[in-house]
Amino acid sequence: MDRRSVIKHAGIAGVLAAGAAPAVHAQGATLRWRLASSFPKSLDTIYGAEEVFAKKVSEMTGGKFVITTHAGGELMPPFGVLDGVSNGTVEMAHTAPYYFFGKDPTYALDCAVPFGLNSRQMTAWMYEGNGLKLMREFYAKVGIVNFPMGNTGAQMGGWYRKEIKSVADLKGLKFRVGGFGGKVLERLGTVPQNIPGGEIYQALEKGTIDAAEWIGPYDDQKLGFNKVAPFYYYPGWWEGGPQLTLYVNQKSYEGLSSEYKAIIECAAAYAHTDMQAKYDVKNPIALKQLVGQGVKVLPFPKDVMAAAFKSAQEVYAELNASNPAWKKIYDDWSVYRRDANLWFRFPEASFDDFMQAQKL
């Protein structure tokens, strides 16, 4: 049976009952959905993943499933997309789930937490471990179906007006840091600020904040952070492999045919790979350009890393004792992290260390 025949004969009652879209499977009908983003259009890497996803969905359905993408603030505030999908204001959203750690810290496990998984490990845990299963159970409580859709790879540690020579320099520092990193840094005397990507430059330029992290050289250069803060630190220990996520309203999703559900899954997986490939090509070029412009690229002092790691473990212990949803997922996640790092330390880390020391 060809694709159009499947679409014609499958699932129209479910779609009509969902009340979220036109009759998807009716003869000649076109399904139109909206996707709200947490990101500005200027970030062609992250926002671009949504466009890649929508294009693939259209291609795989012969133009019968059209998804329009909308930048952060266009349909709703950048941090309003979770509620927007949950209550059915839009059918889809693309975001970094750790933005919603204030609602429940468990959301961050669908993205990144300090001293967590690298990008390969995160993808492995989600697809081949228990990650996707456990997060789906968690999201079902708010009427959302989640799909991995992008990863930036390990991030940089941000831009600072003044040099960070020890953990003492973090005290009183007003720092734009996303997600869980702020919870950990708060214990070290830092004043975390959760600001959407499109608003960071203005805050840093005006001195409303003293430092800011975003992603890495390519996006950071586009946002112009090097013009107002000369010190660029690494690594972003709070984001070793942050995953971006596609949210789909559960009622809308259940109204789709099995074919359209599979298409969403495949298109999201394609965009997931495409995003990191773009970063891994663009970041090296941008970093060289930034260094050429006088940016000082520096590692965090050892005492900063050690203090942050200790603080993170304290936060996790407290959450394990107080948040059953967090503990259920964190327990599985932490076992996978332990085993994955045991493996990665031998072939991956040793190979990387050797190759990065060579003059090629």
HELIX and SHEET records of a PDB file:
HELIX    1   1 ARG A    3  HIS A    9  1                                   7    
HELIX    2   2 ILE A   12  ALA A   18  1                                   7    
HELIX    3   3 ILE A   46  MET A   60  1                                  15    
HELIX    4   4 PRO A   78  GLY A   80  5                                   3    
HELIX    5   5 VAL A   81  SER A   86  1                                   6    
HELIX    6   6 PRO A   97  PHE A  100  5                                   4    
HELIX    7   7 PRO A  105  ASP A  110  5                                   6    
HELIX    8   8 SER A  119  TYR A  127  1                                   9    
HELIX    9   9 GLY A  131  TYR A  139  1                                   9    
HELIX   10  10 ALA A  140  VAL A  142  5                                   3    
HELIX   11  11 VAL A  167  LEU A  170  5                                   4    
HELIX   12  12 GLY A  181  GLU A  186  1                                   6    
HELIX   13  13 GLY A  197  GLU A  199  5                                   3    
HELIX   14  14 ILE A  200  LYS A  206  1                                   7    
HELIX   15  15 PRO A  217  LEU A  223  1                                   7    
HELIX   16  16 PHE A  225  LYS A  227  5                                   3    
HELIX   17  17 GLN A  250  GLU A  254  1                                   5    
HELIX   18  18 SER A  258  GLY A  292  1                                  35    
HELIX   19  19 LYS A  302  SER A  322  1                                  21    
HELIX   20  20 PRO A  324  PHE A  344  1                                  21    
HELIX   21  21 PRO A  347  GLN A  356  1                                  10    
SHEET    1   A 5 PHE A  65  HIS A  70  0                                        
SHEET    2   A 5 LEU A  31  SER A  37  1                                        
SHEET    3   A 5 MET A  92  THR A  95  1                                        
SHEET    4   A 5 GLN A 243  ASN A 249 -1                                        
SHEET    5   A 5 ILE A 144  ASN A 151 -1                                        
SHEET    1   B 6 VAL A 191  GLN A 193  0                                        
SHEET    2   B 6 LYS A 174  ARG A 176  1                                        
SHEET    3   B 6 ALA A 211  ALA A 212  1                                        
SHEET    4   B 6 GLY A 158  TYR A 160 -1                                        
SHEET    5   B 6 PHE A 231  TYR A 234 -1                                        
SHEET    6   B 6 LYS A 296  PRO A 299  1                                        
END                                                                             
